[in-house]
Amino acid sequence: MDITFNEVSYTYQPNTPFSHQALDNLSFHIPSGSFVAVIGHTGSGKSTMIQHLNGLMIPTSGEVTIGDYQLNNDKKLKNIKQLRSQVGVVFQYPEHQLFEETVEKDIAFGPANFGTSDAEIKSRIKDIVPKVGLSDDLLERSPFELSGGQMRRVAIAGVLAMKPQVLVLDEPTAGLDPRGQKEIMDMFYQLHKEQQLTTILVTHSMEDAVKYADHVIILNNGTKYMEGKPEEIFTQQQALQQVQLDVPEMVQFLASFKEKFGKSIPFTGQTTKEIAQAIQHIVKGAESI
């Protein structure tokens, strides 16, 4: 599903002494099937922005378009429930939202709430459980008997069981160790590719943005500060530092390599292995002189 923000503004508690404009004339377009990283410091408008994607918030002015759905302040969207079945949101610490007696019931809750048949729900659970790294023998157990990582995967399975076309990830690796972070992000990326999802990752991790995203949007004070491909955005160190952001470690390393050895390796989103091979090629060339 395509997503377009057209001059969207949002004000909390308007016409009161506590009025606060969280989004200010925000415009961007996300093509269907993209993997987009949204980055910004605390208070930049990230959380407010993603809550517009499934109608939890309606623009004070401007319009949000998600597929065939339009959200604006002039007309109430009648089929808001249908939109929410199409946009799956994985909030920070999603395991805190578990409440059912068994893992199976918790995964089934979302699709059942949207009117999916029991037979279809069982089919979806059978398909999704292994994809999130869980085993069938956990289905009859209480989710509260599981480890923290397993609980998070149950909560994620519940979102995926609704078969969303848009997947919104709000700091999905918060609180996980480095290995758990990599496993979760690799899982999301695989699902993104397999199911041709439009994926929006809200993150503070520049490394995740470089590794997984094909497009980056940087927010600052509720507006779009920068936008483009990761290799275009993350080489602009001075511009990023203006909004309290830094370049990924990979880019920092390449800058240090150039400073020390006088050889430049342009950053094009390469993997660590590809950069190591480029360094090896440079070193071998120097040795042969």
N, C-alpha and C positions, 0 to 999 in steps of 0.2 A: 504494500500500500504506500502510495506517495503521501508525503506530509509537507504541508506548506503553512508557514506563519506569515501572515500579511499585516504588517504594521500593528502588531499585537502589543497592547499595554494592559497591565493589571495592577490595580491599586487595592491594597488591604485597608479595610475600614475607612472607605471614602467619606468625605464630608464630616470627619470627626478630627479632634486634636491628635488622634493616633494614626492618621492617614499615612500610608507608606506605599510608594510606587515601586513594585518589585520588578516589573517588566516595562520597558520604555521603547515603544515603536520598534519592536523586534520583528525582523523579517529574515526568513531563510527557506530553502527548499531541500527536502531529502527525497531522492528518487527511491522507488520501490526496490527492495533487495540490497540497499546500502547497509554498511556497518559504520555508524557514525559515533565518534567520541565527542561528548560535550564536557568541556573543562572550564573551570573558573574557581576562584577562591570563595570562601564562605560569604554568602550575601550577594553573590553575583547574579542570582536568579535561576539557578539550575533546577532546584526543587519545584519552584513555582512553574517553570516551563513544562516539566514533565507531567505535572498534574493537569495541564491543559490537554494532554494527549488522549485521555480517556474521559474527559468531561467532568473530572472532579472539580475543576475550576473553569469558568467561562470568561473570556476576555472582557475587560472593562471597555475596551475599544479594539477595533481591528477584527480579524477573523483567522481561525485555525481550520485548515482543511485536512482531514485524514481520509484518504480514499474518496468515497462519495459522501462523507459526512462533513457538514459545515457547523462550526461552533462560533457563535457571535452573540452579542448582547441584545440584538434586535428581535431574535426569534428563538424560542425554546425548541431544542432538538427533541422530537417525539420518540425517536428510536435510540435513545441514549444507552439503553441496556444492550442493544445489539452492538453498538460501538464498543462497549466495554468487554464484550465477548471476543472482539477482534484485537484488542490491545491488552497484552499481558504485561503487568508491571511487577518486577521483583524488587521490592524495597530493601533498604538496609536491614540486616538481621531478620529475614523473612521467617525464620524458625519461631520467632516470637508470636506469629499469627496462627500457629497450629493450635487446634482445640479439640479435635475429634477423638473418639475412643481408640481407633485403629489407624494405621498408616493408609490403608485402602480407603477408608471413609474420608480421611482428610484430603487425599488426592481427588476423590470423586466429588467433593463438595462444590467446587466451582462449576464444572460442567452440569451437574445436577441442578444447580441454581439457575442455570440458563436454559433448562428444559431438555437437556440431552437424555436420550433413552438409556436405560440400564445396560442394555446389550452393547450400545456404542461406548458407554463409559468403561465397561470391562475391557473392551477391545483397545481403547486408548491407554488404559492403565498397563495392560500387557505390553503395549508397544513402548511406552514412555519409561517405565521403571528401569529396564536395563540401560537406556540411553543416559539416565542421570546417575548411573553407577550404583544402583540399588539391586538387591536380589528379591525374588518373589517370596522367600520365606520371612521377609520382614512385614509383609502386607497385613498380617493379622496381629502384629504387635502394636502396643501403644507407642505413638511417636515420642513420648516422653521417656521411654526406656532406651532410646537410641543415643548415639554420640552426637555432639554438636554439629559435626560435619554431615552426618546422616540426616539429622533433622532439617538442615538447610536444603539438602537434596530433596527431601519429601515436600517441603514448601515450594521448591522450584518445579517439581513434578506436578503439583497442583495447578500452577500457572500454565504449564505447557499442556495439561490435559484439556484446557479450553480451546486448544488448537488456534492460538492467536496468529494473526498475520504480521503484527508488530510486537516486538519484544523490547521492553524498556527495562534497563538494568541500572538501578540506583546504588552505586558503590557495592556491587554484589559480593566482593571478596573481603569486606570489612570484618576484622577480627580473626581472619584465618592466617595460619602460618604460610610461609612462602610456597611450600609444596601444595597445600590446599588451595591457595590462590591460583596457582598455575593449572591445577586439575579442573577447577571450576571454570576458569576462563577458556581453557581448551575445549571443555564440554559445550559451553555456549557457542563458541566459534564453529564447532562441528555441527551443532543444531542449526545455526544460522545458514550454513552452506547446504545441509541436507534438505531443510524445509524452505529454503529461499525466503527467509524472514527479512523484514526491515528491522534492524537492530540498532537501538540507541543506548550507548553506554555512558552513564554519568560517572566520572572517575576523577580522582586526584593523581592517578598513576600515569605518568607520561610514558612509562615503559609499556603498559597495556595498550595505550592509545597507538603507539608506534607499531606494536606487534599485530594488533587485530583490526584496527580501524582503517577504512579506505578514505575517510573524510573526517575532518576535525572542525568543531565550532567552539570558539572561546568566548565566553560571556564575561562581561564586566559591568557592574552596576545596572543590570537588567537590560543591557544592550549587547549587540553582537560586536565584539572587539576585533576578532580575526576569524577567517574561515578559509579552508583549503585542504589540500592533501597533506598528510603528516610530514612528508619530507620537505614541503614548502614552509609549513608553520614552525616546525621545531628547530630549524636552523636560524631563526630570527631571535637570537638570545636577548638582545637589548629590548626588543618590543615585548617579549614575554616577561622580562623582569619588571617592566613598567606596571604590570598587573600582578606582581608577586608570584609569578610562575617561573620555573626554570626549565631548561632544555633536558631531554632524557640523558641518562648516563652514557648511552651509546654516542650521542652527538658530542657530549663533553669529552669523551675518550678520543674521538677523531680530531677534535680541536687540539687536545694535548699532544696527540701524535704528530700533527702538523708542526706545532710549536717546537717539539723536541727534535724531530728528524727532518723538518723542512719539506716533507712530502704530503701532498693533499690527497685524501680519499673522500670524494664528494658523498654526502649522505643521501641515499636514494631509498631508504627503508630496508636496507639489507639485513639479513639475519646475522647473528654473531659469527656463525660459521663462514658466511660469505666475506665478512670483514676480515676474519682471520686469514682467509685465503688471499685476500688483496694485500694484506700486510706481508704475508709470506712471499708473494710475488715481488713486492718492492724490495724486501730484504735480499732475496736471491739475486735480483737485478743489480743491487749495490755491490754484492760480493763478487759478481762476475766482472766488474769494472777493474 
